[in-house]
């Protein structure tokens, strides 16, 4: 269904200049149909005229008729036919450079973006500063660049709501979301005559309700005196659902279509006869696409009245103080093209359709967000699959990011259909395990998570140590895990802003208070107590652990392997333990919280579950004494010596008071 048929755009085009030799009776009829906006009838008449112009002398006339025929197809949203006809007009050297511009638009609506770019560039050779052509170029290039990019919206044609003709501009009656109104030119519409504009029935207002299973029932005509033999459609409702605002297109055989906004009142399920809603004394301009703000204060609408920025603009009027309150939404919203079908979700969030902002083809759906100071709108294309190469418009929201809109995508006749959409909620989680340093689950571990958005969550780990939290995108979090008999551990991270489900993984390894804990990845120069640079990460983590547990004091212990004399190993391990303490003091840990001791080779390591996983040749519980190591192969002796060479800490007090 063309935008020229969607009530708002049922406007007559100005008569094109006619070549004198072309004024045959049939052409005169076509021009009159064209001037009244009767594009369907005019296309048939122009086609007949075109087919009879075959001689070489009639090439100029054929170019003119092809251009007018193309314009009819374009207004009927039959993009493929429009493209072919504009190409014919250009082939017969029709002198108006706009043929190249409209060829570009028609090709863009077919999704033929590179040929459309070529046509736009050709037009810009004639009119280098044309903004609409530049926006068309930009839209085509964006479409090519984002060919494989889609948003998370899921879009489906709703079979229960659609007929074999045009169905469009859905709107919920009220917050119950159980009644949906829309416009349709189905064969069930009022009257027997076909529209000269579309070749279908003139549109009526229909509605559907949900059954007990939540499915939409077969649509029915709106009850009462609402529908007539005129075109009615594109509705909006007052917040209480008692007043309908609608567009009405009145036809006259000798005049252009007049589009105006009317109101109707509801009594039970029946609607009263529409009454004209006076917005302006201007009787020439078209006014349609009403949209009531959620608070009922403003009526937004589309119009080509003077004072706009070109084409159709979005305006609003204060319903409580109508006198002098009419205002255009300004150049951030409105362009030289058409901005139509406004929908106010909140007082600062608007959805609308436009062919003036860069898009994928015909009308695209856009969001407009008003900043906190109320002086600037930010505009964003809703992307694929909400938008297509065709016209996408007339959106309404239900629960969350779901609702309905209309589109003529994929319909060669240009008919619109109603589509449902849903944007599944992004699931961002963080999960992991709380274990001790021997890889055993920590019983009754408590995990807390605090976000910089003010959120606070708490969870007790399951028996296997696992936990899971739901998060928000783009939030910085601090997490802490702790349990009785263990030192607390903190971690920080930030969830990204990517529009995709994500599960972050983080594990907490808690140090037990009641037994020595190995500090992994501390390295010394050979045969010396000097800490190597690669030890810094582990030592910094240990310093942070002490900051997170300010009430504990510890002893740092260093152990050597069996190689060397007892006296030498005791002295070396003592110096190494002191090196670690010196590093921690330099990192800001109070010296009175730290002691050190070298154990040499006097405390061989007992194989834990974690060590057994890494070295399965050593059974869990085995004590790696010198006697045991001497029974091993050379390879296993080296592994056992490596395990015994370690730096550990032991909590000595959990009630330290720095004051």
VOGU-3710 file (C-alpha; in Angstrom, 3 decimals, decimal comma):
1> xxxxxxxxxx> 0,000/0,000/0,000  1,630/3,236/-1,093  2,261/6,132/1,175  0,027/8,037/-1,210  -2,694/5,613/-0,202  -2,046/5,682/3,506  -4,496/8,502/4,052  -1,815/11,075/4,811  -0,351/11,062/1,351  -3,541/10,991/-0,655
11> xxxxxxxxxx> -2,496/14,299/-2,171  -2,593/15,228/-5,812  0,680/15,887/-7,570  0,914/19,178/-9,426  0,219/18,854/-13,147  3,381/18,360/-15,144  3,979/20,548/-18,189  2,508/18,803/-21,218  3,904/18,743/-24,678  1,274/20,192/-27,067
21> xxxxxxxxxx> 1,505/17,269/-29,485  0,622/14,888/-26,630  -2,829/16,157/-25,792  -4,878/13,192/-26,969  -8,250/12,643/-25,304  -6,973/9,577/-23,423  -3,863/11,394/-22,217  -6,028/14,262/-21,006  -8,059/11,736/-19,002  -4,882/10,253/-17,497
31> xxxxxxxxxx> -3,592/13,683/-16,531  -6,868/14,506/-14,816  -6,777/11,222/-12,896  -3,169/11,897/-12,003  -3,960/15,414/-10,748  -6,689/14,047/-8,453  -4,279/11,496/-7,014  -6,086/8,569/-8,663  -2,815/6,751/-9,257  -4,215/3,276/-9,888
41> xxxxxxxxxx> -6,629/4,446/-12,585  -4,056/6,869/-14,007  -1,435/4,094/-14,292  -3,773/2,005/-16,458  -4,588/4,963/-18,697  -0,961/6,064/-19,049  0,024/2,494/-19,865  -2,494/2,388/-22,698  -1,236/5,725/-24,042  2,391/4,604/-23,787
51> xxxxxxxxxx> 1,757/1,437/-25,765  0,295/3,441/-28,670  3,262/5,801/-28,982  5,501/3,787/-31,317  6,803/6,119/-34,003  10,234/7,760/-33,953  8,623/11,190/-33,820  6,795/10,229/-30,620  9,914/9,478/-28,561  9,653/12,725/-26,517
61> xxxxxxxxxx> 5,991/12,020/-25,769  6,860/8,432/-24,811  9,493/9,704/-22,358  6,972/12,031/-20,742  4,289/9,374/-20,399  6,860/6,882/-19,034  7,824/9,425/-16,375  4,206/9,959/-15,329  3,551/6,215/-15,375  6,639/5,696/-13,199
71> xxxxxxxxxx> 5,351/8,299/-10,765  2,041/6,454/-10,472  3,870/3,193/-9,742  6,075/4,964/-7,215  3,049/6,398/-5,420  1,523/2,912/-5,409  4,790/1,567/-3,922  5,352/-0,792/-6,833  9,101/-0,239/-6,829  10,086/-2,702/-9,567
81> xxxxxxxxxx> 7,553/-1,249/-12,023  8,563/2,283/-11,070  12,254/1,504/-11,696  11,517/0,080/-15,135  9,326/3,044/-16,092  11,881/5,641/-14,903  14,540/3,828/-16,922  12,257/4,093/-19,953  11,781/7,814/-19,348  15,558/8,274/-19,220
91> xxxxxxxxxx> 16,025/6,092/-22,342  13,642/8,356/-24,246  15,583/11,391/-22,977  12,920/12,830/-20,694  14,456/16,224/-19,817  13,690/16,363/-16,066  16,745/15,268/-14,033  14,366/14,157/-11,235  13,967/10,935/-13,214  17,449/9,965/-12,014
101> xxxxxxxxxx> 16,588/10,809/-8,398  13,354/8,822/-8,403  15,082/5,947/-10,192  17,564/5,909/-7,322  14,749/5,827/-4,750  12,897/3,046/-6,567  16,038/0,939/-6,920  16,803/1,529/-3,253  13,319/0,282/-2,352  14,063/-2,865/-4,352
111> xxxxxxxxxx> 17,215/-3,367/-2,306  19,381/-2,787/-5,412  21,758/-0,519/-3,579  24,690/-0,228/-5,992  22,505/0,648/-9,022  20,683/3,111/-6,766  24,029/4,708/-5,856  24,815/5,087/-9,552  21,450/6,779/-10,181  21,839/9,141/-7,208
121> xxxxxxxxxx> 25,335/10,099/-8,380  23,998/10,833/-11,859  21,319/13,086/-10,376  23,923/14,871/-8,231  25,781/15,784/-11,411  22,764/17,979/-12,211  21,947/19,111/-8,635  25,183/18,776/-6,606  23,760/20,128/-3,346  20,532/18,125/-3,162
131> xxxxxxxxxx> 20,269/16,908/0,441  17,755/14,128/-0,185  19,964/12,551/-2,839  22,924/12,746/-0,475  20,892/11,089/2,277  19,804/8,422/-0,217  23,454/7,749/-1,068  24,326/7,548/2,601  21,455/5,145/3,255  22,496/2,853/0,377
141> xxxxxxxxxx> 26,094/2,753/1,584  25,003/2,024/5,135  22,726/-0,724/3,857  25,607/-2,341/1,948  27,924/-2,029/4,966  25,324/-3,545/7,302  24,052/-6,203/4,907  24,905/-8,989/7,368  24,282/-6,992/10,544  20,992/-7,451/12,357
151> xxxxxxxxxx> 19,584/-6,254/15,644  18,163/-8,693/18,179  14,584/-7,994/17,093  12,585/-10,984/15,893  10,038/-9,986/13,228  7,170/-12,148/11,948  4,179/-11,480/9,728  1,037/-11,973/11,798  -1,197/-14,251/9,706  -4,235/-13,833/11,969
161> xxxxxxxxxx> -4,366/-10,068/11,441  -3,606/-9,814/7,730  -5,963/-10,070/4,765  -5,186/-10,414/1,047  -5,160/-6,640/0,703  -3,460/-3,890/2,726  -3,449/-3,969/6,527  -1,409/-1,359/8,371  -0,914/1,138/11,220  -1,803/-1,099/14,233
171> xxxxxxxxxx> -2,555/0,550/17,559  -3,509/-0,875/20,963  -6,740/0,503/22,408  -5,464/0,785/25,989  -3,003/-0,571/28,522  -4,779/-3,924/28,765  -3,156/-4,749/25,381  -6,051/-7,083/24,530  -7,605/-5,041/21,695  -5,725/-3,998/18,574
181> xxxxxxxxxx> -7,094/-1,557/15,986  -5,669/-1,118/12,497  -6,489/0,104/8,993  -7,399/-2,280/6,174  -8,565/-2,260/2,550  -9,776/-5,852/2,828  -12,736/-6,893/0,677  -14,808/-6,729/3,884  -14,432/-2,942/4,006  -17,525/-0,750/3,649
191> xxxxxxxxxx> -18,970/-0,112/0,184  -18,747/-1,826/-3,166  -16,686/0,651/-5,182  -12,942/0,297/-5,685  -10,656/3,221/-5,031  -9,397/5,042/-8,088  -6,199/5,619/-6,140  -5,348/2,024/-5,204  -7,656/-0,266/-7,133  -8,768/-1,822/-3,842
201> xxxxxxxxxx> -11,581/-1,074/-1,428  -11,303/2,222/0,415  -9,781/1,585/3,811  -11,792/1,056/6,986  -10,866/0,634/10,632  -10,859/-2,941/11,952  -10,069/-4,436/15,331  -9,096/-7,772/16,851  -9,207/-9,088/20,401  -7,365/-11,922/22,111
211> xxxxxxxxxx> -8,988/-15,242/22,888  -8,575/-17,174/26,138  -5,294/-18,646/24,847  -3,837/-15,244/24,020  -4,222/-15,607/20,244  -5,640/-12,800/18,089  -9,136/-13,494/16,775  -10,309/-12,878/13,220  -10,506/-9,080/12,697  -13,890/-7,341/12,583
221> xxxxxxxxxx> -14,938/-3,863/11,376  -15,002/-1,257/14,131  -18,513/-1,065/15,554  -20,778/1,966/15,385  -20,782/4,841/12,888  -17,041/4,992/12,341  -16,585/3,439/8,892  -18,100/5,010/5,788  -17,471/4,896/2,046  -14,614/7,371/2,569
231> xxxxxxxxxx> -11,101/6,305/3,528  -10,740/6,024/7,317  -7,683/4,884/9,175  -4,479/5,442/11,120  -5,840/5,781/14,637  -4,666/6,763/18,091  -6,465/6,772/21,436  -6,728/8,942/24,511  -5,107/7,320/27,581  -8,497/6,083/28,846
241> xxxxxxxxxx> -9,365/4,521/25,480  -12,603/6,512/25,205  -11,615/8,909/22,406  -10,263/7,879/19,027  -8,299/10,233/16,804  -8,297/9,141/13,165  -7,400/10,299/9,673  -10,205/10,682/7,153  -9,674/11,218/3,421  -12,709/12,692/1,740
251> xxxxxxxxxx> -12,964/12,243/-2,037  -14,531/14,613/-4,541  -14,715/13,886/-8,281  -13,427/17,335/-9,181  -10,861/17,977/-6,448  -7,806/16,543/-4,773  -8,205/14,283/-1,794  -8,539/16,182/1,476  -6,952/14,556/4,531  -8,019/15,672/7,984
261> xxxxxxxxxx> -8,056/14,467/11,589  -11,368/13,516/13,178  -12,418/12,274/16,595  -14,886/9,614/17,690  -16,210/8,727/21,132  -16,676/5,197/22,455  -19,817/3,989/24,185  -19,354/0,410/25,349  -17,970/-1,248/22,190  -19,507/1,225/19,715
271> xxxxxxxxxx> -17,925/4,319/18,174  -19,757/7,538/17,328  -19,776/9,242/13,932  -16,441/11,052/13,454  -16,299/14,808/14,048  -13,648/17,020/12,493  -10,884/18,072/14,880  -9,854/21,644/14,104  -6,081/22,125/14,189  -5,594/25,023/11,808
281> xxxxxxxxxx> -7,635/27,255/9,527  -5,490/26,007/6,619  -7,874/24,089/4,328  -5,303/23,208/1,657  -2,690/21,294/3,642  -3,113/17,652/4,597  -3,178/16,741/8,289  -3,107/13,134/9,458  -1,375/10,330/11,362  -2,612/11,384/14,827
291> xxxxxxxxxx> -0,688/10,169/17,882  -1,751/11,057/21,423  1,014/11,390/24,029  0,831/8,874/26,922  -0,320/11,568/29,349  -3,011/12,791/26,938  -1,581/16,293/26,827  -0,325/16,505/23,248  -1,515/15,377/19,850  1,341/14,654/17,453
301> xxxxxxxxxx> 0,586/14,435/13,743  2,066/14,701/10,237  1,342/17,524/7,804  2,675/19,360/4,773  1,421/22,718/6,085  3,591/25,828/5,581  6,381/26,389/8,072  7,916/22,944/7,743  11,193/21,679/6,324  9,909/20,012/3,159
311> xxxxxxxxxx> 7,598/17,095/2,435  5,572/16,005/5,435  6,759/17,076/8,886  5,820/15,973/12,391  3,986/18,617/14,410  2,171/18,719/17,721  -0,583/20,679/19,415  -1,472/20,971/23,099  -4,866/19,321/23,601  -5,403/21,214/26,860
321> xxxxxxxxxx> -4,460/24,653/25,520  -4,937/24,449/21,772  -4,868/28,145/20,977  -1,372/29,168/19,890  0,220/25,841/20,841  0,824/24,465/17,332  4,538/23,700/16,865  6,824/21,938/14,409  9,230/19,455/16,049  12,148/21,085/14,262
331> xxxxxxxxxx> 15,052/20,140/11,990  16,482/17,442/14,237  13,355/15,375/13,515  12,134/16,798/10,211  14,016/16,801/6,898  13,389/17,752/3,293  11,793/14,323/2,922  8,733/12,871/4,648  8,514/12,305/8,416  5,295/10,549/9,358
341> xxxxxxxxxx> 3,558/8,055/11,653  4,702/9,475/15,025  4,269/7,291/18,109  5,038/8,643/21,580  6,121/5,870/23,930  7,037/8,350/26,680  7,226/12,125/26,771  10,889/11,897/25,699  10,909/8,774/23,485  9,290/8,977/20,070
351> xxxxxxxxxx> 9,170/6,527/17,178  8,472/7,715/13,646  9,037/6,829/10,008  11,071/8,817/7,516  12,514/8,674/4,025  14,586/11,817/4,657  16,981/10,365/7,241  19,426/7,745/5,874  17,688/4,384/5,614  17,440/1,068/3,835
361> xxxxxxxxxx> 14,892/2,005/1,174  11,468/3,608/1,516  10,199/4,697/4,907  12,344/3,448/7,785  11,482/3,290/11,466  13,506/5,585/13,727  13,741/6,253/17,438  14,084/9,803/18,731  15,228/10,436/22,310  14,901/13,870/23,894
371> xxxxxxxxxx> 17,766/14,834/26,200  17,298/15,782/29,849  17,280/19,508/29,096  14,592/19,091/26,449  16,496/20,903/23,711  17,928/18,123/21,551  16,695/14,912/19,945  19,052/12,036/19,134  17,871/10,028/16,124  18,663/6,351/15,509
381> xxxxxxxxxx> 17,611/3,980/12,738  16,033/0,850/14,240  18,093/-1,337/11,900  17,325/-4,719/10,399  15,056/-6,634/10,543  12,726/-3,864/11,754  13,618/-1,958/8,592  13,809/-3,283/5,059  14,228/-1,984/1,518  10,470/-1,281/1,499
391> xxxxxxxxxx> 8,311/0,950/3,675  8,338/0,251/7,422  6,052/2,366/9,575  3,164/2,586/12,037  4,668/1,035/15,165  2,948/0,338/18,481  4,405/-1,224/21,621  2,919/-3,808/23,955  4,872/-5,347/26,816  8,581/-4,571/26,973
401> xxxxxxxxxx> 10,297/-4,512/23,598  7,433/-6,130/21,714  4,508/-4,968/19,622  3,403/-4,524/16,012  4,269/-2,435/12,975  3,454/-2,459/9,264  5,568/-3,007/6,173  5,194/-3,693/2,465  8,460/-5,669/2,325  8,458/-8,455/-0,228
411> xxxxxxxxxx> 5,038/-7,570/-1,672  5,290/-6,730/-5,368  1,810/-5,190/-5,357  2,887/-2,659/-2,733  0,371/-3,936/-0,144  1,204/-3,397/3,504  0,989/-6,145/6,101  1,104/-6,198/9,879  4,181/-7,682/11,525  4,793/-8,568/15,138
421> xxxxxxxxxx> 8,162/-7,844/16,698  9,924/-8,879/19,854  13,361/-8,080/21,192  14,358/-10,839/23,624  15,859/-9,547/26,829  19,635/-9,748/26,855  20,780/-12,253/29,467  24,044/-11,207/31,056  25,236/-13,437/33,880  28,352/-14,184/35,863
431> xxxxxxxxxx> 28,965/-17,628/37,253  31,746/-19,635/38,781  32,902/-21,612/41,816  34,184/-20,899/45,306  36,894/-23,403/46,246  39,845/-23,592/48,588  43,434/-23,828/47,448  43,093/-27,603/47,227  40,186/-27,301/44,762  37,618/-28,386/47,326
441> xxxxxxxxxx> 34,258/-26,544/47,475  34,061/-24,108/50,373  30,979/-24,912/52,465  28,472/-22,068/52,957  30,571/-19,551/51,034  28,811/-16,190/50,650  29,258/-14,102/47,492  28,285/-10,450/47,365  28,228/-8,294/44,234  27,828/-4,508/44,121
451> xxxxxxxxxx> 27,361/-2,550/40,882  28,048/1,108/40,225  24,387/1,335/39,173  23,492/0,903/42,865  22,581/-2,771/42,619  23,473/-5,143/45,475  23,136/-8,916/45,275  24,017/-11,767/47,627  24,087/-15,507/47,153  25,256/-18,580/49,079
461> xxxxxxxxxx> 27,257/-20,995/46,949  25,719/-24,389/46,251  27,155/-27,616/47,652  29,563/-27,894/44,730  30,715/-24,308/45,287  28,894/-22,916/42,252  27,058/-19,586/42,052  25,387/-17,394/39,421  24,175/-13,778/39,230  22,174/-11,813/36,658
471> xxxxxxxxxx> 23,871/-8,608/35,544  23,222/-5,487/33,494  25,214/-4,342/30,464  27,867/-1,658/30,879  28,004/-1,785/34,695  31,184/-1,954/36,769  30,972/-4,547/39,555  32,897/-5,407/42,713  32,523/-8,974/44,009  33,596/-10,480/47,313
481> xxxxxxxxxx> 33,533/-14,095/48,432  34,068/-15,253/51,987  33,300/-18,009/54,459  33,931/-18,799/58,101  37,504/-20,002/58,528  38,640/-18,463/55,226  40,043/-15,138/54,100  37,859/-12,893/51,939  38,710/-12,408/48,261  37,592/-9,489/46,066
491> xxxxxxxxxx> 37,444/-9,172/42,292  36,379/-6,336/39,981  35,137/-6,391/36,392  32,902/-4,496/33,957  30,258/-5,993/31,685  30,470/-4,717/28,120  27,766/-2,947/26,089  27,510/-5,508/23,299  23,929/-6,471/22,409  24,382/-10,182/22,973
501> xxxxxxxxxx> 23,816/-12,747/25,700  26,920/-13,229/27,799  28,017/-15,395/30,714  31,125/-14,144/32,456  33,180/-16,700/34,370  34,976/-15,975/37,626  36,206/-18,359/40,314  37,151/-17,532/43,878  39,980/-19,429/45,530  39,790/-18,863/49,287
511> xxxxxxxxxx> 42,697/-19,317/51,628  41,921/-21,315/54,767  42,832/-19,698/58,082  43,714/-22,967/59,810  46,502/-24,313/57,527  49,448/-23,007/55,483  48,597/-21,698/52,012  50,962/-21,940/49,072  51,505/-18,689/47,166  51,845/-19,728/43,535
521> xxxxxxxxxx> 54,172/-18,123/41,009  56,768/-16,620/43,339  60,224/-17,034/41,820  63,749/-16,260/43,013  67,082/-15,981/41,256  68,981/-19,266/41,369  70,623/-19,882/44,717  69,641/-16,394/45,915  66,811/-14,613/47,781  66,243/-11,965/45,089
531> xxxxxxxxxx> 62,649/-11,937/43,809  62,336/-12,202/40,053  60,112/-9,701/38,137  57,571/-12,377/37,188  56,707/-12,694/40,903  55,129/-9,230/40,975  51,595/-10,310/39,990  51,340/-12,942/42,723  52,825/-10,614/45,351  50,468/-7,764/44,392
541> xxxxxxxxxx> 47,507/-10,132/44,669  48,686/-11,146/48,117  49,004/-7,522/49,189  45,436/-6,918/47,997  44,241/-9,982/49,929  45,750/-8,506/53,097  44,024/-5,189/52,399  40,732/-7,038/51,954  41,283/-8,804/55,301  42,624/-6,028/57,578
551> xxxxxxxxxx> 42,117/-7,996/60,814  44,579/-10,795/60,059  48,301/-11,188/60,619  50,411/-13,757/58,822  53,699/-15,557/58,838  55,500/-15,928/55,536  57,324/-19,241/55,262  59,799/-20,337/52,616  60,738/-23,977/51,885  63,571/-25,487/49,882
561> xxxxxxxxxx> 64,114/-28,851/48,302  66,475/-31,593/49,643  69,506/-30,387/47,668  72,208/-28,691/49,781  73,122/-28,800/53,442  70,562/-28,250/56,177  72,313/-25,092/57,392  72,517/-23,590/53,920  68,852/-24,337/53,098  67,669/-22,852/56,409
571> xxxxxxxxxx> 69,571/-19,618/55,790  68,466/-19,347/52,127  64,791/-19,968/52,934  64,904/-17,419/55,753  66,274/-14,749/53,417  63,667/-15,581/50,791  60,781/-15,343/53,267  62,085/-11,954/54,393  62,246/-10,769/50,746  58,529/-11,400/50,429
581> xxxxxxxxxx> 57,790/-9,537/53,669  59,915/-6,606/52,511  57,925/-6,444/49,254  54,608/-6,465/51,131  55,749/-3,708/53,499  56,838/-1,630/50,496  53,335/-2,220/49,061  51,787/-0,589/52,127  51,094/-3,546/54,415  51,900/-2,802/58,060
591> xxxxxxxxxx> 55,120/-4,472/59,216  53,479/-5,420/62,522  51,111/-7,696/60,591  53,958/-9,688/59,047  56,547/-12,170/60,297  58,767/-14,528/58,381  60,530/-17,839/58,843  62,715/-20,095/56,770  61,986/-23,809/57,074  64,613/-25,176/54,718
601> xxxxxxxxxx> 63,764/-28,775/53,886  62,298/-29,612/57,308  58,591/-29,522/56,274  58,127/-31,635/53,125  54,858/-31,061/51,267  51,915/-33,438/51,602  50,257/-34,155/48,235  46,815/-32,530/48,070  43,927/-33,173/45,679  45,028/-30,244/43,551
611> xxxxxxxxxx> 48,646/-31,444/43,400  47,454/-34,943/42,499  45,513/-33,524/39,520  48,688/-31,891/38,197  51,010/-34,751/39,174  48,926/-37,944/39,129  52,059/-40,032/39,757  51,940/-38,828/43,380  48,952/-40,277/45,318  46,942/-37,828/47,418
621> xxxxxxxxxx> 48,215/-37,798/51,010  51,794/-38,765/50,115  54,470/-36,886/52,114  57,336/-35,914/49,796  60,175/-36,780/52,170  63,776/-37,205/51,060  63,471/-40,958/51,622  60,409/-41,161/49,351  61,969/-38,958/46,673  65,096/-41,112/46,519
631> xxxxxxxxxx> 62,940/-44,038/45,377  61,700/-42,159/42,299  62,943/-41,854/38,749  65,069/-38,840/37,815  62,049/-37,119/36,173  59,761/-37,694/39,150  62,473/-36,624/41,640  62,698/-33,257/39,857  58,905/-32,886/40,009  58,838/-33,716/43,730
641> xxxxxxxxxx> 61,673/-31,242/44,453  59,746/-28,569/42,553  56,661/-29,178/44,699  58,700/-28,912/47,888  60,258/-25,596/46,751  57,478/-23,241/47,764  56,474/-20,044/49,540  53,549/-20,259/51,951  51,734/-18,056/54,396  49,996/-19,026/57,617
651> xxxxxxxxx> 47,415/-16,862/59,393  48,648/-16,190/62,927  45,822/-13,967/64,196  42,369/-12,976/62,966  41,768/-10,226/65,541  44,449/-7,732/64,643  43,504/-4,185/65,633  45,609/-1,516/63,969  44,352/1,040/66,502
//
